[in-house]
Amino acid sequence: MVQRRAEKKEADDGRTAAEKISADLRKQRERLLQELKKRRKREEGLTHKEVIDMIPRYLSDDLSDRELVAFLGHINGCRDCYEELETMFMVDRTIHYLDDGEDGSFDLTPELIRDMEHKLHRVQVNQMLRKFRAAAALFSFFMFSMAVLDFFGIFPISRFL
Ligand SMILES: [Zn+2]
């Protein structure tokens, strides 16, 4: 943000006739870079606001695998959002523990890490299952194709068995 303001100031300063064109070009380039940055953010990950908005759904375990991976990916590299998650996690857990009649006087940070690991692990298991299912589907398709080819005598594999 500060950097962007500095660049804008730089652009405003370059107002002599000779530099007007290059200033315009610079502005154009800056706009393009910003658009690219926005697009990249949309494709690669989530904005801080999106992550913050997802925290309640993370806590109630309502995120899809895809969302969870994007969410944790961002949390992993963003101190601010991690701290926000930590705070809300503690509030959430404290309320639950109070409801359950247990005292909440223990360190919840390792519990959050464990929770994140647990959820990520589940995503990995799901991904593995999906891969396995895809492989199984491919294999059955292959067997089916062989059976069809065999049936029509195009590739009579049963003759070799
Ligand atoms: Zn963030």
Backbone and ligand atoms as CSV (ligand in chain L), in Angstrom:
chain,resi,resn,atom,element,x,y,z
A,1,MET,N,N,0.851,-1.194,0.000
A,1,MET,CA,C,0.000,0.000,0.000
A,1,MET,C,C,0.882,1.237,0.000
A,2,VAL,N,N,1.853,1.253,0.914
A,2,VAL,CA,C,2.772,2.389,0.998
A,2,VAL,C,C,3.550,2.496,-0.308
A,3,GLN,N,N,3.933,1.320,-0.798
A,3,GLN,CA,C,4.722,1.288,-2.025
A,3,GLN,C,C,3.910,1.836,-3.193
A,4,ARG,N,N,2.625,1.458,-3.232
A,4,ARG,CA,C,1.765,1.895,-4.322
A,4,ARG,C,C,1.619,3.424,-4.273
A,5,ARG,N,N,1.486,3.962,-3.059
A,5,ARG,CA,C,1.343,5.388,-2.902
A,5,ARG,C,C,2.619,6.090,-3.368
A,6,ALA,N,N,3.744,5.478,-3.056
A,6,ALA,CA,C,5.029,6.042,-3.456
A,6,ALA,C,C,5.141,6.077,-4.977
A,7,GLU,N,N,4.648,5.027,-5.614
A,7,GLU,CA,C,4.709,4.954,-7.071
A,7,GLU,C,C,3.804,6.006,-7.705
A,8,LYS,N,N,2.654,6.223,-7.075
A,8,LYS,CA,C,1.703,7.204,-7.591
A,8,LYS,C,C,2.319,8.592,-7.502
A,9,LYS,N,N,2.972,8.861,-6.378
A,9,LYS,CA,C,3.608,10.150,-6.160
A,9,LYS,C,C,4.684,10.365,-7.225
A,10,GLU,N,N,5.429,9.333,-7.463
A,10,GLU,CA,C,6.474,9.363,-8.469
A,10,GLU,C,C,5.868,9.716,-9.825
A,11,ALA,N,N,4.701,9.115,-10.115
A,11,ALA,CA,C,4.039,9.369,-11.390
A,11,ALA,C,C,3.570,10.820,-11.471
A,12,ASP,N,N,3.058,11.344,-10.367
A,12,ASP,CA,C,2.569,12.717,-10.351
A,12,ASP,C,C,3.711,13.722,-10.509
A,13,ASP,N,N,4.856,13.375,-9.979
A,13,ASP,CA,C,6.008,14.274,-10.055
A,13,ASP,C,C,6.528,14.413,-11.483
A,14,GLY,N,N,6.394,13.348,-12.255
A,14,GLY,CA,C,6.946,13.377,-13.609
A,14,GLY,C,C,6.025,14.080,-14.584
A,15,ARG,N,N,5.752,15.350,-14.370
A,15,ARG,CA,C,4.727,16.045,-15.151
A,15,ARG,C,C,5.288,17.008,-16.193
A,16,THR,N,N,6.597,17.062,-16.359
A,16,THR,CA,C,7.126,17.940,-17.411
A,16,THR,C,C,6.697,17.386,-18.762
A,17,ALA,N,N,6.654,18.267,-19.757
A,17,ALA,CA,C,6.134,17.891,-21.078
A,17,ALA,C,C,6.833,16.638,-21.611
A,18,ALA,N,N,8.136,16.603,-21.463
A,18,ALA,CA,C,8.903,15.477,-21.994
A,18,ALA,C,C,8.573,14.177,-21.279
A,19,GLU,N,N,8.229,14.310,-20.009
A,19,GLU,CA,C,8.014,13.088,-19.219
A,19,GLU,C,C,6.556,12.671,-19.144
A,20,LYS,N,N,5.676,13.485,-19.708
A,20,LYS,CA,C,4.240,13.217,-19.606
A,20,LYS,C,C,3.899,11.843,-20.183
A,21,ILE,N,N,4.449,11.557,-21.356
A,21,ILE,CA,C,4.143,10.291,-22.017
A,21,ILE,C,C,4.625,9.107,-21.183
A,22,SER,N,N,5.856,9.225,-20.698
A,22,SER,CA,C,6.387,8.110,-19.917
A,22,SER,C,C,5.618,7.932,-18.616
A,23,ALA,N,N,5.096,9.045,-18.083
A,23,ALA,CA,C,4.273,8.950,-16.864
A,23,ALA,C,C,2.979,8.213,-17.155
A,24,ASP,N,N,2.381,8.535,-18.312
A,24,ASP,CA,C,1.148,7.850,-18.713
A,24,ASP,C,C,1.402,6.360,-18.896
A,25,LEU,N,N,2.511,6.082,-19.542
A,25,LEU,CA,C,2.870,4.680,-19.754
A,25,LEU,C,C,3.047,3.967,-18.426
A,26,ARG,N,N,3.693,4.654,-17.518
A,26,ARG,CA,C,3.940,4.058,-16.210
A,26,ARG,C,C,2.617,3.746,-15.504
A,27,LYS,N,N,1.688,4.716,-15.630
A,27,LYS,CA,C,0.382,4.529,-14.999
A,27,LYS,C,C,-0.336,3.320,-15.602
A,28,GLN,N,N,-0.252,3.255,-16.930
A,28,GLN,CA,C,-0.885,2.154,-17.644
A,28,GLN,C,C,-0.298,0.818,-17.174
A,29,ARG,N,N,1.021,0.804,-17.065
A,29,ARG,CA,C,1.703,-0.414,-16.641
A,29,ARG,C,C,1.301,-0.775,-15.211
A,30,GLU,N,N,1.188,0.264,-14.383
A,30,GLU,CA,C,0.824,0.028,-12.990
A,30,GLU,C,C,-0.570,-0.581,-12.892
A,31,ARG,N,N,-1.492,-0.043,-13.735
A,31,ARG,CA,C,-2.853,-0.566,-13.744
A,31,ARG,C,C,-2.860,-2.040,-14.157
A,32,LEU,N,N,-2.056,-2.320,-15.169
A,32,LEU,CA,C,-1.972,-3.689,-15.672
A,32,LEU,C,C,-1.437,-4.626,-14.593
A,33,LEU,N,N,-0.374,-4.162,-13.915
A,33,LEU,CA,C,0.223,-4.986,-12.864
A,33,LEU,C,C,-0.777,-5.248,-11.743
A,34,GLN,N,N,-1.561,-4.208,-11.428
A,34,GLN,CA,C,-2.547,-4.380,-10.355
A,34,GLN,C,C,-3.628,-5.380,-10.755
A,35,GLU,N,N,-4.041,-5.271,-12.022
A,35,GLU,CA,C,-5.064,-6.189,-12.538
A,35,GLU,C,C,-4.530,-7.625,-12.494
A,36,LEU,N,N,-3.275,-7.771,-12.903
A,36,LEU,CA,C,-2.643,-9.094,-12.869
A,36,LEU,C,C,-2.573,-9.640,-11.454
A,37,LYS,N,N,-2.213,-8.747,-10.541
A,37,LYS,CA,C,-2.083,-9.166,-9.145
A,37,LYS,C,C,-3.430,-9.643,-8.618
A,38,LYS,N,N,-4.482,-8.870,-8.986
A,38,LYS,CA,C,-5.827,-9.227,-8.543
A,38,LYS,C,C,-6.213,-10.602,-9.100
A,39,ARG,N,N,-5.934,-10.750,-10.416
A,39,ARG,CA,C,-6.317,-11.997,-11.072
A,39,ARG,C,C,-5.547,-13.175,-10.468
A,40,ARG,N,N,-4.258,-12.947,-10.214
A,40,ARG,CA,C,-3.440,-14.009,-9.651
A,40,ARG,C,C,-3.969,-14.413,-8.278
A,41,LYS,N,N,-4.375,-13.376,-7.523
A,41,LYS,CA,C,-4.888,-13.647,-6.186
A,41,LYS,C,C,-6.146,-14.504,-6.286
A,42,ARG,N,N,-6.986,-14.164,-7.287
A,42,ARG,CA,C,-8.231,-14.899,-7.442
A,42,ARG,C,C,-7.949,-16.350,-7.820
A,43,GLU,N,N,-6.935,-16.550,-8.666
A,43,GLU,CA,C,-6.668,-17.902,-9.143
A,43,GLU,C,C,-5.883,-18.725,-8.126
A,44,GLU,N,N,-4.887,-18.091,-7.512
A,44,GLU,CA,C,-3.967,-18.880,-6.693
A,44,GLU,C,C,-4.420,-19.037,-5.260
A,45,GLY,N,N,-5.089,-18.031,-4.757
A,45,GLY,CA,C,-5.403,-18.128,-3.351
A,45,GLY,C,C,-6.512,-17.202,-2.936
A,46,LEU,N,N,-6.580,-17.005,-1.650
A,46,LEU,CA,C,-7.672,-16.227,-1.106
A,46,LEU,C,C,-7.135,-14.902,-0.590
A,47,THR,N,N,-8.021,-13.915,-0.559
A,47,THR,CA,C,-7.632,-12.653,0.045
A,47,THR,C,C,-7.764,-12.791,1.565
A,48,HIS,N,N,-7.167,-11.836,2.293
A,48,HIS,CA,C,-7.257,-11.879,3.759
A,48,HIS,C,C,-8.720,-11.903,4.194
A,49,LYS,N,N,-9.518,-11.042,3.523
A,49,LYS,CA,C,-10.915,-10.931,3.917
A,49,LYS,C,C,-11.640,-12.258,3.720
A,50,GLU,N,N,-11.378,-12.910,2.589
A,50,GLU,CA,C,-12.018,-14.194,2.322
A,50,GLU,C,C,-11.637,-15.211,3.397
A,51,VAL,N,N,-10.353,-15.193,3.766
A,51,VAL,CA,C,-9.883,-16.138,4.781
A,51,VAL,C,C,-10.559,-15.876,6.124
A,52,ILE,N,N,-10.613,-14.598,6.495
A,52,ILE,CA,C,-11.251,-14.235,7.766
A,52,ILE,C,C,-12.718,-14.668,7.756
A,53,ASP,N,N,-13.379,-14.445,6.615
A,53,ASP,CA,C,-14.793,-14.832,6.507
A,53,ASP,C,C,-14.984,-16.349,6.591
A,54,MET,N,N,-13.951,-17.097,6.246
A,54,MET,CA,C,-14.066,-18.556,6.245
A,54,MET,C,C,-13.811,-19.173,7.621
A,55,ILE,N,N,-13.256,-18.395,8.541
A,55,ILE,CA,C,-12.867,-18.954,9.841
A,55,ILE,C,C,-14.029,-19.655,10.569
A,56,PRO,N,N,-15.211,-19.013,10.632
A,56,PRO,CA,C,-16.321,-19.713,11.324
A,56,PRO,C,C,-16.634,-21.065,10.684
A,57,ARG,N,N,-16.544,-21.109,9.351
A,57,ARG,CA,C,-16.834,-22.383,8.678
A,57,ARG,C,C,-15.716,-23.387,8.896
A,58,TYR,N,N,-14.473,-22.886,9.068
A,58,TYR,CA,C,-13.381,-23.788,9.423
A,58,TYR,C,C,-13.654,-24.406,10.797
A,59,LEU,N,N,-14.067,-23.549,11.733
A,59,LEU,CA,C,-14.287,-24.014,13.104
A,59,LEU,C,C,-15.438,-25.010,13.189
A,60,SER,N,N,-16.481,-24.783,12.375
A,60,SER,CA,C,-17.604,-25.728,12.421
A,60,SER,C,C,-17.405,-26.861,11.410
A,61,ASP,N,N,-16.209,-26.888,10.819
A,61,ASP,CA,C,-15.832,-27.975,9.915
A,61,ASP,C,C,-16.754,-28.039,8.691
A,62,ASP,N,N,-17.015,-26.875,8.127
A,62,ASP,CA,C,-17.956,-26.788,7.001
A,62,ASP,C,C,-17.276,-26.454,5.676
A,63,LEU,N,N,-15.943,-26.498,5.650
A,63,LEU,CA,C,-15.257,-26.165,4.405
A,63,LEU,C,C,-15.102,-27.413,3.544
A,64,SER,N,N,-15.207,-27.222,2.226
A,64,SER,CA,C,-14.924,-28.343,1.331
A,64,SER,C,C,-13.413,-28.596,1.347
A,65,ASP,N,N,-12.999,-29.748,0.854
A,65,ASP,CA,C,-11.563,-30.067,0.828
A,65,ASP,C,C,-10.777,-28.977,0.117
A,66,ARG,N,N,-11.321,-28.554,-1.013
A,66,ARG,CA,C,-10.663,-27.541,-1.827
A,66,ARG,C,C,-10.504,-26.235,-1.052
A,67,GLU,N,N,-11.600,-25.837,-0.393
A,67,GLU,CA,C,-11.567,-24.603,0.386
A,67,GLU,C,C,-10.585,-24.719,1.544
A,68,LEU,N,N,-10.583,-25.906,2.168
A,68,LEU,CA,C,-9.720,-26.120,3.324
A,68,LEU,C,C,-8.244,-25.991,2.934
A,69,VAL,N,N,-7.885,-26.570,1.795
A,69,VAL,CA,C,-6.494,-26.497,1.340
A,69,VAL,C,C,-6.101,-25.046,1.070
A,70,ALA,N,N,-6.980,-24.307,0.378
A,70,ALA,CA,C,-6.698,-22.899,0.084
A,70,ALA,C,C,-6.607,-22.106,1.383
A,71,PHE,N,N,-7.525,-22.412,2.295
A,71,PHE,CA,C,-7.587,-21.724,3.588
A,71,PHE,C,C,-6.290,-21.943,4.377
A,72,LEU,N,N,-5.903,-23.207,4.524
A,72,LEU,CA,C,-4.709,-23.518,5.306
A,72,LEU,C,C,-3.449,-23.013,4.607
A,73,GLY,N,N,-3.490,-23.052,3.260
A,73,GLY,CA,C,-2.350,-22.525,2.495
A,73,GLY,C,C,-2.113,-21.066,2.816
A,74,HIS,N,N,-3.197,-20.312,2.902
A,74,HIS,CA,C,-3.080,-18.890,3.220
A,74,HIS,C,C,-2.652,-18.701,4.681
A,75,ILE,N,N,-3.317,-19.410,5.572
A,75,ILE,CA,C,-3.026,-19.302,7.004
A,75,ILE,C,C,-1.546,-19.596,7.268
A,76,ASN,N,N,-1.041,-20.564,6.548
A,76,ASN,CA,C,0.337,-20.990,6.715
A,76,ASN,C,C,1.334,-19.870,6.433
A,77,GLY,N,N,0.964,-19.006,5.468
A,77,GLY,CA,C,1.912,-17.966,5.089
A,77,GLY,C,C,1.513,-16.585,5.558
A,78,CYS,N,N,0.486,-16.490,6.380
A,78,CYS,CA,C,-0.005,-15.171,6.771
A,78,CYS,C,C,-0.191,-15.093,8.278
A,79,ARG,N,N,0.710,-14.384,8.898
A,79,ARG,CA,C,0.724,-14.245,10.348
A,79,ARG,C,C,-0.596,-13.634,10.859
A,80,ASP,N,N,-1.062,-12.579,10.169
A,80,ASP,CA,C,-2.260,-11.862,10.613
A,80,ASP,C,C,-3.473,-12.788,10.657
A,81,CYS,N,N,-3.666,-13.513,9.559
A,81,CYS,CA,C,-4.834,-14.384,9.493
A,81,CYS,C,C,-4.690,-15.548,10.472
A,82,TYR,N,N,-3.445,-16.028,10.658
A,82,TYR,CA,C,-3.241,-17.097,11.622
A,82,TYR,C,C,-3.650,-16.644,13.016
A,83,GLU,N,N,-3.243,-15.417,13.355
A,83,GLU,CA,C,-3.571,-14.916,14.690
A,83,GLU,C,C,-5.079,-14.743,14.875
A,84,GLU,N,N,-5.723,-14.299,13.795
A,84,GLU,CA,C,-7.179,-14.160,13.833
A,84,GLU,C,C,-7.822,-15.528,14.061
A,85,LEU,N,N,-7.318,-16.530,13.337
A,85,LEU,CA,C,-7.845,-17.888,13.489
A,85,LEU,C,C,-7.615,-18.393,14.911
A,86,GLU,N,N,-6.400,-18.130,15.424
A,86,GLU,CA,C,-6.058,-18.583,16.770
A,86,GLU,C,C,-7.026,-17.996,17.793
A,87,THR,N,N,-7.272,-16.690,17.657
A,87,THR,CA,C,-8.176,-16.017,18.593
A,87,THR,C,C,-9.569,-16.642,18.537
A,88,MET,N,N,-10.085,-16.785,17.295
A,88,MET,CA,C,-11.443,-17.309,17.167
A,88,MET,C,C,-11.523,-18.774,17.577
A,89,PHE,N,N,-10.443,-19.509,17.331
A,89,PHE,CA,C,-10.384,-20.900,17.759
A,89,PHE,C,C,-10.489,-20.996,19.279
A,90,MET,N,N,-9.734,-20.116,19.952
A,90,MET,CA,C,-9.741,-20.150,21.417
A,90,MET,C,C,-11.111,-19.787,21.968
A,91,VAL,N,N,-11.717,-18.754,21.376
A,91,VAL,CA,C,-13.065,-18.351,21.815
A,91,VAL,C,C,-14.020,-19.524,21.619
A,92,ASP,N,N,-13.953,-20.099,20.427
A,92,ASP,CA,C,-14.840,-21.214,20.083
A,92,ASP,C,C,-14.662,-22.383,21.044
A,93,ARG,N,N,-13.407,-22.773,21.277
A,93,ARG,CA,C,-13.148,-23.923,22.145
A,93,ARG,C,C,-13.507,-23.640,23.593
A,94,THR,N,N,-13.226,-22.408,24.020
A,94,THR,CA,C,-13.536,-22.056,25.400
A,94,THR,C,C,-15.034,-22.177,25.638
A,95,ILE,N,N,-15.826,-21.665,24.697
A,95,ILE,CA,C,-17.278,-21.769,24.822
A,95,ILE,C,C,-17.699,-23.235,24.909
A,96,HIS,N,N,-17.105,-24.074,24.048
A,96,HIS,CA,C,-17.446,-25.489,24.079
A,96,HIS,C,C,-17.080,-26.144,25.405
A,97,TYR,N,N,-15.868,-25.799,25.899
A,97,TYR,CA,C,-15.428,-26.433,27.134
A,97,TYR,C,C,-16.275,-25.985,28.319
A,98,LEU,N,N,-16.667,-24.695,28.268
A,98,LEU,CA,C,-17.526,-24.207,29.345
A,98,LEU,C,C,-18.873,-24.924,29.293
A,99,ASP,N,N,-19.378,-25.112,28.072
A,99,ASP,CA,C,-20.641,-25.837,27.898
A,99,ASP,C,C,-20.528,-27.258,28.421
A,100,ASP,N,N,-19.354,-27.859,28.193
A,100,ASP,CA,C,-19.153,-29.242,28.620
A,100,ASP,C,C,-18.793,-29.340,30.099
A,101,GLY,N,N,-18.684,-28.194,30.765
A,101,GLY,CA,C,-18.366,-28.183,32.182
A,101,GLY,C,C,-16.910,-28.479,32.486
A,102,GLU,N,N,-16.039,-28.364,31.465
A,102,GLU,CA,C,-14.611,-28.546,31.728
A,102,GLU,C,C,-13.972,-27.172,31.846
A,103,ASP,N,N,-12.834,-27.120,32.519
A,103,ASP,CA,C,-12.194,-25.806,32.604
A,103,ASP,C,C,-11.246,-25.617,31.429
A,104,GLY,N,N,-11.198,-24.395,30.935
A,104,GLY,CA,C,-10.428,-24.116,29.729
A,104,GLY,C,C,-9.032,-23.596,30.017
A,105,SER,N,N,-8.484,-23.982,31.168
A,105,SER,CA,C,-7.192,-23.431,31.564
A,105,SER,C,C,-6.035,-24.287,31.068
A,106,PHE,N,N,-5.909,-24.375,29.735
A,106,PHE,CA,C,-4.763,-25.076,29.171
A,106,PHE,C,C,-4.401,-24.374,27.870
A,107,ASP,N,N,-3.270,-24.704,27.344
A,107,ASP,CA,C,-2.790,-24.018,26.151
A,107,ASP,C,C,-3.491,-24.556,24.914
A,108,LEU,N,N,-4.214,-23.670,24.255
A,108,LEU,CA,C,-4.980,-24.109,23.097
A,108,LEU,C,C,-4.176,-24.052,21.800
A,109,THR,N,N,-3.016,-23.386,21.823
A,109,THR,CA,C,-2.264,-23.246,20.578
A,109,THR,C,C,-1.874,-24.592,19.976
A,110,PRO,N,N,-1.279,-25.512,20.790
A,110,PRO,CA,C,-0.962,-26.817,20.199
A,110,PRO,C,C,-2.204,-27.524,19.689
A,111,GLU,N,N,-3.331,-27.228,20.358
A,111,GLU,CA,C,-4.572,-27.879,19.931
A,111,GLU,C,C,-5.007,-27.369,18.567
A,112,LEU,N,N,-4.781,-26.084,18.316
A,112,LEU,CA,C,-5.125,-25.528,17.000
A,112,LEU,C,C,-4.236,-26.158,15.926
A,113,ILE,N,N,-2.947,-26.253,16.238
A,113,ILE,CA,C,-2.013,-26.875,15.277
A,113,ILE,C,C,-2.468,-28.301,15.001
A,114,ARG,N,N,-2.828,-29.012,16.047
A,114,ARG,CA,C,-3.282,-30.392,15.882
A,114,ARG,C,C,-4.546,-30.445,15.035
A,115,ASP,N,N,-5.442,-29.491,15.300
A,115,ASP,CA,C,-6.700,-29.424,14.554
A,115,ASP,C,C,-6.416,-29.187,13.069
A,116,MET,N,N,-5.479,-28.264,12.780
A,116,MET,CA,C,-5.132,-27.962,11.391
A,116,MET,C,C,-4.505,-29.179,10.730
A,117,GLU,N,N,-3.627,-29.838,11.453
A,117,GLU,CA,C,-2.966,-31.034,10.911
A,117,GLU,C,C,-3.977,-32.141,10.647
A,118,HIS,N,N,-4.876,-32.284,11.602
A,118,HIS,CA,C,-5.904,-33.323,11.490
A,118,HIS,C,C,-6.763,-33.103,10.249
A,119,LYS,N,N,-7.187,-31.838,10.052
A,119,LYS,CA,C,-8.049,-31.547,8.911
A,119,LYS,C,C,-7.294,-31.692,7.595
A,120,LEU,N,N,-6.038,-31.264,7.600
A,120,LEU,CA,C,-5.250,-31.381,6.377
A,120,LEU,C,C,-5.011,-32.858,6.052
A,121,HIS,N,N,-4.757,-33.632,7.083
A,121,HIS,CA,C,-4.552,-35.065,6.887
A,121,HIS,C,C,-5.787,-35.702,6.248
A,122,ARG,N,N,-6.947,-35.293,6.731
A,122,ARG,CA,C,-8.190,-35.834,6.185
A,122,ARG,C,C,-8.315,-35.492,4.698
A,123,VAL,N,N,-7.908,-34.257,4.336
A,123,VAL,CA,C,-7.943,-33.869,2.925
A,123,VAL,C,C,-7.010,-34.769,2.115
A,124,GLN,N,N,-5.825,-35.028,2.682
A,124,GLN,CA,C,-4.864,-35.878,1.972
A,124,GLN,C,C,-5.412,-37.282,1.776
A,125,VAL,N,N,-6.066,-37.795,2.801
A,125,VAL,CA,C,-6.673,-39.123,2.691
A,125,VAL,C,C,-7.740,-39.105,1.607
A,126,ASN,N,N,-8.577,-38.052,1.625
A,126,ASN,CA,C,-9.619,-37.930,0.595
A,126,ASN,C,C,-9.012,-37.886,-0.794
A,127,GLN,N,N,-7.901,-37.126,-0.930
A,127,GLN,CA,C,-7.255,-37.018,-2.236
A,127,GLN,C,C,-6.739,-38.375,-2.694
A,128,MET,N,N,-6.174,-39.119,-1.741
A,128,MET,CA,C,-5.646,-40.451,-2.066
A,128,MET,C,C,-6.787,-41.371,-2.499
A,129,LEU,N,N,-7.884,-41.305,-1.749
A,129,LEU,CA,C,-9.049,-42.123,-2.089
A,129,LEU,C,C,-9.568,-41.781,-3.475
A,130,ARG,N,N,-9.591,-40.449,-3.760
A,130,ARG,CA,C,-10.069,-40.015,-5.067
A,130,ARG,C,C,-9.163,-40.562,-6.158
A,131,LYS,N,N,-7.848,-40.507,-5.930
A,131,LYS,CA,C,-6.889,-41.024,-6.909
A,131,LYS,C,C,-7.094,-42.513,-7.094
A,132,PHE,N,N,-7.279,-43.196,-5.974
A,132,PHE,CA,C,-7.481,-44.645,-6.028
A,132,PHE,C,C,-8.748,-44.965,-6.814
A,133,ARG,N,N,-9.825,-44.211,-6.516
A,133,ARG,CA,C,-11.082,-44.433,-7.213
A,133,ARG,C,C,-10.920,-44.169,-8.707
A,134,ALA,N,N,-10.166,-43.100,-9.046
A,134,ALA,CA,C,-9.938,-42.772,-10.461
A,134,ALA,C,C,-9.174,-43.914,-11.127
A,135,ALA,N,N,-8.174,-44.447,-10.424
A,135,ALA,CA,C,-7.382,-45.543,-10.982
A,135,ALA,C,C,-8.254,-46.772,-11.161
A,136,ALA,N,N,-9.114,-47.043,-10.174
A,136,ALA,CA,C,-10.007,-48.201,-10.248
A,136,ALA,C,C,-10.976,-48.043,-11.411
A,137,ALA,N,N,-11.488,-46.804,-11.592
A,137,ALA,CA,C,-12.421,-46.542,-12.693
A,137,ALA,C,C,-11.722,-46.744,-14.033
A,138,LEU,N,N,-10.484,-46.250,-14.101
A,138,LEU,CA,C,-9.708,-46.394,-15.340
A,138,LEU,C,C,-9.472,-47.872,-15.638
A,139,PHE,N,N,-9.159,-48.627,-14.588
A,139,PHE,CA,C,-8.888,-50.059,-14.750
A,139,PHE,C,C,-10.141,-50.792,-15.219
A,140,SER,N,N,-11.292,-50.456,-14.604
A,140,SER,CA,C,-12.521,-51.140,-15.038
A,140,SER,C,C,-12.851,-50.773,-16.477
A,141,PHE,N,N,-12.601,-49.502,-16.837
A,141,PHE,CA,C,-12.857,-49.083,-18.215
A,141,PHE,C,C,-11.966,-49.881,-19.170
A,142,PHE,N,N,-10.720,-50.061,-18.765
A,142,PHE,CA,C,-9.769,-50.816,-19.575
A,142,PHE,C,C,-10.250,-52.261,-19.754
A,143,MET,N,N,-10.662,-52.872,-18.634
A,143,MET,CA,C,-11.148,-54.250,-18.695
A,143,MET,C,C,-12.391,-54.357,-19.575
A,144,PHE,N,N,-13.266,-53.375,-19.422
A,144,PHE,CA,C,-14.500,-53.343,-20.219
A,144,PHE,C,C,-14.157,-53.228,-21.711
A,145,SER,N,N,-13.203,-52.326,-22.033
A,145,SER,CA,C,-12.794,-52.153,-23.428
A,145,SER,C,C,-12.234,-53.451,-23.981
A,146,MET,N,N,-11.413,-54.132,-23.175
A,146,MET,CA,C,-10.832,-55.398,-23.615
A,146,MET,C,C,-11.940,-56.423,-23.879
A,147,ALA,N,N,-12.920,-56.439,-22.976
A,147,ALA,CA,C,-14.030,-57.389,-23.117
A,147,ALA,C,C,-14.803,-57.113,-24.399
A,148,VAL,N,N,-15.027,-55.802,-24.671
A,148,VAL,CA,C,-15.759,-55.422,-25.887
A,148,VAL,C,C,-14.964,-55.832,-27.124
A,149,LEU,N,N,-13.665,-55.497,-27.112
A,149,LEU,CA,C,-12.803,-55.841,-28.246
A,149,LEU,C,C,-12.774,-57.352,-28.454
A,150,ASP,N,N,-12.757,-58.069,-27.332
A,150,ASP,CA,C,-12.733,-59.534,-27.376
A,150,ASP,C,C,-14.050,-60.061,-27.946
A,151,PHE,N,N,-15.142,-59.484,-27.456
A,151,PHE,CA,C,-16.472,-59.933,-27.857
A,151,PHE,C,C,-16.668,-59.790,-29.366
A,152,PHE,N,N,-16.213,-58.655,-29.913
A,152,PHE,CA,C,-16.394,-58.423,-31.349
A,152,PHE,C,C,-15.256,-59.033,-32.175
A,153,GLY,N,N,-14.367,-59.735,-31.499
A,153,GLY,CA,C,-13.295,-60.404,-32.214
A,153,GLY,C,C,-12.242,-59.471,-32.775
A,154,ILE,N,N,-12.265,-58.194,-32.339
A,154,ILE,CA,C,-11.267,-57.234,-32.842
A,154,ILE,C,C,-9.901,-57.540,-32.232
A,155,PHE,N,N,-9.944,-57.801,-30.942
A,155,PHE,CA,C,-8.709,-58.184,-30.262
A,155,PHE,C,C,-9.045,-59.336,-29.324
A,156,PRO,N,N,-9.088,-60.556,-29.845
A,156,PRO,CA,C,-9.611,-61.689,-29.061
A,156,PRO,C,C,-8.612,-62.164,-28.008
A,157,ILE,N,N,-8.589,-61.425,-26.909
A,157,ILE,CA,C,-7.607,-61.738,-25.852
A,157,ILE,C,C,-7.893,-63.083,-25.192
A,158,SER,N,N,-9.186,-63.490,-25.182
A,158,SER,CA,C,-9.540,-64.725,-24.481
A,158,SER,C,C,-8.895,-65.946,-25.153
A,159,ARG,N,N,-8.485,-65.784,-26.385
A,159,ARG,CA,C,-7.836,-66.887,-27.077
A,159,ARG,C,C,-6.454,-67.184,-26.474
A,160,PHE,N,N,-5.867,-66.119,-25.879
A,160,PHE,CA,C,-4.520,-66.289,-25.304
A,160,PHE,C,C,-4.570,-66.719,-23.847
A,161,LEU,N,N,-5.754,-66.717,-23.256
A,161,LEU,CA,C,-5.841,-67.030,-21.822
A,161,LEU,C,C,-5.944,-68.535,-21.578
L,1,ZN,ZN,ZN,-4.034,-13.162,5.455
